């Protein structure tokens, strides 16, 4: 199976039109992180077919606008089948709005990184369709609501980073099988629950100790 890893950068030294001349049917990686210095999102990016799922808001620089407005990932996301795409990295950008539920159609996805943007929706339950997902990084957005209970079926997760989403509340939902989990970062959230002892020694464990609210491991769950 032929595959093509694509890293799209935006600068005078790298123009995306040169990359988009290639057939998108073999793309398994879309990496657009970080692109703080985007001055123009070429509409050709919207021509990615098959596995190409990203269509940002086009913006052309003008004298009246000195910086790009927040972009968004539209709904519905144009993903006919999602074959082959394994990594989607849009972190460190200025995307806003809702996380599209259609991302759950990318059933071969192993890494989804949307951190450090301005997404202000809840986490779509359709993410639980990504049974091969290993890395889920949604940190430092403006996520609201609760974690979908369906996330308990993400058995292959090795990384879950939800930190810096102050309005994300309710019960902490972890995979029912945590043997692969190496990173859990939920500091700066309003989540509650008990961290299971089975993950106390993982490589990265970050949470705000709140006895009686969010506790476990070295954080006592009593009132003292």
Helices and strands as residue ranges (DSSP letters): E 4-7, H 16-20, G 24-26, E 27-31, G 43-47, E 71-72, E 87-89, E 95-97, G 101-105, E 111-113, E 118-119, G 125-129, E 135-137, E 145-146, G 149-153, E 159-161, E 168-171, E 183-185, E 190-195, G 197-199, E 204-206, E 214-216
